[in-house]
């Protein structure tokens, strides 16, 4: 008689046995159960048939399907990004500094401002020199300030690849959110919003053109 | 076909330097897998092709986003998944989902179903699954991914993946049973002689 625990474990392993990713030890246990309980073979046959149908459901297609579309898009972007650069003559750094200084021409106001800056630099310099240089007094700074741990819930947000930093900051301000992490491997960010406003924030984010996808990460359980 | 990560990094580095040959090589190597994944999830060949293009365009724009923490194909399908979710949201796509009945304990019936290979029936029933369930079946049985990899692509805990797979199989079984009943095979035992 097949007990419930064995049946549950068998069901959990079944897909991985059929797709060949089950580890050796688990595979041996699984095959032992198949021998001991022949009635389980029908489940195996069904899942193998399902696997075959999933594999057969995809039509054969050329590997370059859509490639022309991609290359056109890439070339179009290249042309549009190069065109403005050709039209606008960007001044060099030397020219920009020269232009900046040109505006002052050593006027009395400029001389006064320069004097104030020199005094301030002197005061700041004295304060820095006056500090101890003993390495033991170096402070440790953390990005999270006082080390407060955010337990969630949190929002996982995929911003559009075209979104600019200004767009991202704008939408975060609108939802009252704060970046808590990221970008992850898929380019996603983790955003903290107080729990009572998280559903509303998710709704606002979802409708924002700078955002591709949003999901709520539930609060972690204590001790985890 | 799957490149190892060393080869992938070599190609991505070239992509970062603007090499069209490199993006073409990545495209022709992975396009079919992205297409299959998208087609199983959304069922629209035209849209599936768009997803392939959008996904590889993302690789072109940001080749540095792949950090080698998984197989490249696993990462790539994760990117494709976000593209699909975006497309579905903008089109307001929704799906009829099958009701799940209590798991059947009639093992003999499943054996018969497997033997009969009810091609259209299985296809029909898979089409009625939720997007998440259908996607999960694809990753396991088409991609041959491990539990850890499926969890990574679907961005869900491993136990959730196990539950999804169990429920997906149960839903297909019950759907097939209903199909057979509608064909006049009221007693599952009659299938033996069908």
Boltz contact constraints between the chains, C-beta under 6 A:
constraints:
  - contact:
      token1: [A, 11]
      token2: [B, 166]
      max_distance: 6.0
  - contact:
      token1: [A, 12]
      token2: [B, 162]
      max_distance: 6.0
  - contact:
      token1: [A, 15]
      token2: [B, 140]
      max_distance: 6.0
  - contact:
      token1: [A, 15]
      token2: [B, 165]
      max_distance: 6.0
  - contact:
      token1: [A, 19]
      token2: [B, 140]
      max_distance: 6.0
  - contact:
      token1: [A, 19]
      token2: [B, 141]
      max_distance: 6.0
  - contact:
      token1: [A, 19]
      token2: [B, 144]
      max_distance: 6.0
  - contact:
      token1: [A, 21]
      token2: [B, 146]
      max_distance: 6.0
  - contact:
      token1: [A, 39]
      token2: [B, 107]
      max_distance: 6.0
  - contact:
      token1: [A, 42]
      token2: [B, 107]
      max_distance: 6.0
  - contact:
      token1: [A, 42]
      token2: [B, 110]
      max_distance: 6.0
  - contact:
      token1: [A, 42]
      token2: [B, 111]
      max_distance: 6.0
  - contact:
      token1: [A, 45]
      token2: [B, 111]
      max_distance: 6.0
  - contact:
      token1: [A, 45]
      token2: [B, 114]
      max_distance: 6.0
  - contact:
      token1: [A, 46]
      token2: [B, 110]
      max_distance: 6.0
  - contact:
      token1: [A, 46]
      token2: [B, 114]
      max_distance: 6.0
  - contact:
      token1: [A, 49]
      token2: [B, 114]
      max_distance: 6.0
  - contact:
      token1: [A, 49]
      token2: [B, 117]
      max_distance: 6.0
  - contact:
      token1: [A, 51]
      token2: [B, 141]
      max_distance: 6.0
  - contact:
      token1: [A, 53]
      token2: [B, 122]
      max_distance: 6.0
  - contact:
      token1: [A, 54]
      token2: [B, 137]
      max_distance: 6.0
  - contact:
      token1: [A, 54]
      token2: [B, 141]
      max_distance: 6.0
  - contact:
      token1: [A, 54]
      token2: [B, 142]
      max_distance: 6.0
  - contact:
      token1: [A, 55]
      token2: [B, 142]
      max_distance: 6.0
  - contact:
      token1: [A, 58]
      token2: [B, 36]
      max_distance: 6.0
  - contact:
      token1: [A, 63]
      token2: [B, 28]
      max_distance: 6.0
  - contact:
      token1: [A, 63]
      token2: [B, 31]
      max_distance: 6.0
  - contact:
      token1: [A, 63]
      token2: [B, 32]
      max_distance: 6.0
  - contact:
      token1: [A, 64]
      token2: [B, 28]
      max_distance: 6.0
  - contact:
      token1: [A, 65]
      token2: [B, 49]
      max_distance: 6.0
  - contact:
      token1: [A, 66]
      token2: [B, 49]
      max_distance: 6.0
  - contact:
      token1: [A, 66]
      token2: [B, 52]
      max_distance: 6.0
  - contact:
      token1: [A, 66]
      token2: [B, 53]
      max_distance: 6.0
  - contact:
      token1: [A, 67]
      token2: [B, 27]
      max_distance: 6.0
  - contact:
      token1: [A, 69]
      token2: [B, 53]
      max_distance: 6.0
  - contact:
      token1: [A, 70]
      token2: [B, 53]
      max_distance: 6.0
  - contact:
      token1: [A, 70]
      token2: [B, 56]
      max_distance: 6.0
  - contact:
      token1: [A, 70]
      token2: [B, 57]
      max_distance: 6.0
  - contact:
      token1: [A, 74]
      token2: [B, 60]
      max_distance: 6.0
  - contact:
      token1: [A, 158]
      token2: [B, 82]
      max_distance: 6.0
  - contact:
      token1: [A, 161]
      token2: [B, 61]
      max_distance: 6.0
  - contact:
      token1: [A, 185]
      token2: [B, 67]
      max_distance: 6.0
  - contact:
      token1: [A, 185]
      token2: [B, 69]
      max_distance: 6.0
  - contact:
      token1: [A, 186]
      token2: [B, 78]
      max_distance: 6.0
  - contact:
      token1: [A, 187]
      token2: [B, 65]
      max_distance: 6.0
  - contact:
      token1: [A, 212]
      token2: [B, 82]
      max_distance: 6.0
  - contact:
      token1: [A, 212]
      token2: [B, 86]
      max_distance: 6.0
  - contact:
      token1: [A, 213]
      token2: [B, 82]
      max_distance: 6.0
  - contact:
      token1: [A, 213]
      token2: [B, 85]
      max_distance: 6.0
